[in-house]
Amino acid sequence: MAHLFRDLSLGHSKRGTNTAAAAAAASANATPMPAADLPSPFGQLSPTISDSDLRLTAYEIFVSACRTSSGKPLSSIAQAERSLTSSPTPIPTPPISPSLQRTLTSTAASRVKKAFGLKSSPSSKKSPSGKETSPAKAAKKPMTVGELMRCQMRVSEDTDSRIRRALLRIAASQVGRRIESMVLPLELLQQFKSSDFTDQQEYESWKKRNLKVLEAGLLLHPRLPLDKSNTAPQRLRQIIHGALDRPLETGRNNESMQLLRNAVVSLACRSLDGSEACHWADGYPLNFRLYEMLLEACFDVNEEISIIDEVDELMEQIKKTWGILGMNQMLHNICFTWVLFHRFVTTGQVEIELLDAADNQLAEVAKDAKATKDPEYSKILNSMLSSILGWAEKRLLAYHDTFDSANIDSMQNIVSLGVSAAKILVEDISHEYRRRRKSEVDVARNRIDTYIRSSLRTAFAQRGGAGGHNCQLTDVIIMEKADSSRRASKNRPNSLPVLAILAKDVGELAVNEKVVFSPILKRWHPLSAGVAVATLHACYGNELKQFISGITELTPDAVQVLRAADKLEKDLVQIAVEDSVDSEDGGKAIIREMPPYEAEAAIANLVKQWIKTRVDRLKEWVDRNLQEEVWNPQANEEGYASSAVELMRIIDETLNAFFQLPIPMHPTLLPDLMAGLDKCIQYYASKAKSGCGSRNTFVPTMPPLTRCTTGSKFQGVWKKKEKSPNSQKRNSQVAVMNGDNSFGIPQLCVRINTMQRIQLELEVLEKRVITHLRNCESAHVEDFSNGLGKIFELTPAACLECIQQLSEALAYKIIFHDLSHVLWDGLYVGELSSSRIEPLLQELEQSLMIVSDTIHERVRTRVITDIMRASFDGFLLVLLAGGPSRAFSKQDSQIIEDDFKSLKDLFWSNGDGLPAELIDKFSGTVRGVLPLFRTDTESLIQRFRQVTLETFGSSARSRLPLPPTSGQWNSTEPNTLLRVLCYRNDEAASRFLKKTYNLPKKL
């Protein structure tokens, strides 16, 4: 930075008396520095007034103000120097003003530079060759402040001499009159003729410039507003415009010049305080534009980014123009701030110390702003600050585009300048701020917050707000990178989807923000990194939300995107937490700005939808295939349905597909899948048993109670030839199954085998699931220790229930449907000796052979046991509810007992059948009832009375109530005893039943 201020003392400066003139001549026609993107905040003057016009006028004001400040006669430095060198005898000349004649020396310790925190160039004491320059040698050709200013403002020596001659003439003609009480352009117009200029064109240009300055200062930008009733402005405008069209005679006693003087003086001498000062160059913004030209002279004409070391002396002289220009210290601070800032911008924005100087000067402006509430001052200040802030924010609102490793050093200075400007605008100018407590507004923090959010949104989306969102996927800077990555990986297998690439790039952007920009911004915003990641979180969240809303099914791309989003979110939250460790709320406010993406929930929802789709399809498959299933025992060797084989295969494939999904939560979602599959198998089981009937489907309805016709042994013969109402009713209940092959004994056996097969497959599936879980990346020990292996909750019980129902249905169908002709319609009908149990046993044995050959060995015992139990129930039903076609005497009891023993022996099969203890268990009821058949009638009646009285109590003493049929046969149960009496072929029994219940002998 040392090169910013070059030493302009004679030992090193390029501004020696000879070289200075050359530099001034070379730069007289120099083009102003371009600042197309930075218009002046002080407003625009008439386009007819050029910068060179303003520069010359400003120089004239400077020379006149400095030469008259001491009250001594004016003289030209150039003239004095020429006189001294050309004449052997000194010619008396008016003394030169000390303020301009002062010799310049090296000012390494400039007060202005100290105020700005700037350093003098270490080369200020060196010659161009790099050697130290002695003081004696440096003093050879001293340069005065006036000569320095002439060179800095690019004014030629001839022009300078002409100006000084004119000022001498003015002073001579108006002795004692201060320059502030004159209208300088008007006075200058009267001092020169065309002979004072190189040619007529230069003279005319000079006159036009002065006339345009008069127009600007008195008509276009007057100090005091023009009175519409005053005719002077109109007269002056006519004179000026006429003079611009044709040459104006400027002689002292010329009439046109007198008219011009009268019009000018009448406007310039207007004053609110009655002072004699003339107001021709102190109207805004003309005064600021002229003052800018003077302050620009503080920069080295040969090295435009350097402030001259003699800035203290120069500034002291420039301030003498305040009286003419209507400036003061506060307005000077505003203008000088702008000049420093403007010079930084227009010289390539490379000299950071210029920006630092502008920021330091702005601190003085901030003090001034608090000290005054002058509306005119506030208006000018507002314009200047708005321009600076606008320029700074144009870069800071998209600082990712503005700054990189090459210029990151300037960011802190630009932020500081922008924040300073914003604070003055808000705290000292804004009326809204004054109405609120200052503690409610943290200007610096709010601005930084805005810059961070805006720049990151811009980095995420070049056109913020396109399509109604702050962060649209279209034209995204990062997305462009993501798209290029996608194109590069298009031909590679397993290439990432765009949003997954975007998540990775956003993560990199967040890390770069934390490392590069947050350390700078943290000075003004302690949670700068947190705000940054919260903004990125929201931007990516908008895209993710749109992506999720468009997903209809689980795909590998969808899972990759959601997993990438989950990782990104965790990284962003980690940065936010680390950044807010020292904050008052521990970063809670920032975290609240980051509502969870719930990527895992989104994945879970997609998987659940995937599960639902698979389960629904499986259920439809069950419906469709069970309608076509014929339950053919020849379908395979083990005798189970082919539909069950396919069902378990589909379930196995579904489980394999589930565990191949690239998701991190298999153990969590497995219960959902298993519940769905569980219901499908349960549904299959319910469909498999549907229509097969149950025990009650086949057991015939008991006929009404009757009493036997005493002594008749042929009653049953005639009854056998008729269809009993019971038989008809029973047949109607099962008739629906007679013509359906799928409900035959082999088919029912296949259904039972199928349920048994499914039970076995469930165990295999559970073991496979455990194996899959062990291979899952997200599985934990507790997933196995909490009984997750018991994953089928409904199916085992459903299969068991199905087997039980089908086994009972098979058993009772065989006994009460398939063998009804030898059991219900034949056993003990008529004469016992000719209707015993042998026909039943023969056909039952055939049925048992079919069942044994067809049924799976694991359920064979159960099914045979159910058939045995059904046969025992049928045997008892014949004895106790066989209808009026059956009658038993006491002597028949032995036949009945022998027949029952034969029935039991069929199932024992000489030890090859059911275990004896199992037969004893289920034959207990029959064995308990059979002794009643060998009990005499009187004893039966007496026992019946006793049991009924015990059951019904005192209410049964007057008349025995008819005990209801419970179906639970027992030798101590009233209804069982009553039924034995009903079928007792005995007069005493018939009389008792007639007397007690008036039972009929026939239906």
Secondary structure, 3 states (H helix, E strand, C coil): CHHHCCCCCCCCCCCCHHHHHHHHHHHCCCCCCCCCCCCCCCCCCCCCCCHHHHHHHHHHHHHHHHHHCCCCCCCCHHHHHHHHHHCCCCCCCCCCCHHHHCECCCCCCCHHHHHHCCCCCHHHHECCCCCECCHHHHCCCCCEHHHHHHHHCCCCHHHHHHHHHHHHHHHHHCCCCCHHHCCHHHHHHCCCCHHHCCCHHHHHHHHHHHHHHHHHHHHHCCCCCCCCCCCHHHHHHHHHHHHHHCCCCCCCCCHHHHHHHHHHHHHHCCCCCCCCCCCCCCCCCHHHHHHHHHHHHHECCCCCCCECCCHHHHHHHHHHHHHHHCCCHHHHHHHHHHHHHHHHHHCCCCCHHHHHHHHHHHHHHHHHHHHCCCHHHHHHHHHHHHHHHHHHHHHHCCHHHHCCCCCCHHHHHHHHHHHHHHHHHHHHHCHHHHHCCHHHCCHHHHHHHHHHHHHHHHHHCCCCCHHHCCCCCCCCHHHHHHHHHHHHCCCCCCCCCHHHHHHHHHHHHHHHHHHHHHHHHCCCCCCHHHHHHHHHHHHHHHHHHHHHHCCCCCCHHHHHHHHHHHHHHHHHHHHHHHHCCCCCCCCHHHHHCCCCCCHHHHHHHHHHHHHHHHHHHHHHHHHHHHHHCCCCCCCCCCCCCHHHHHHHHHHHHHHHHHHHCCCCCHHHHHHHHHHHHHHHHHHHHHHHHCCCCCHHHHCCCCCCCCCCCCCCCCHHHHHHCCCCHHHHHHHHHHHHHHCCHHHCHHHHHHHHHHHHHHHHHHHHHHHHHHHHHHCCCCCCCHHHHCCCCCCCCCHHHHHHHHHHHHHHHHHHHHHHHHCCCCCCCCCCCCCHHHCCCHHHHHHHHHHHHHHHHHCCHHHHHHHHHHHHHHHHHHHHHHHHHCCCCCCECHHHHHHHHHHHHHHHHHHHHHHCCCCHHHHHHHHHHHHHHHHHHHCCHHHHHHHHHHHHHHHHHHHHCCCCCCCCCCCCCCCCCHHHHHHHHHCECCHHHHHHHHHHHCCCCCC
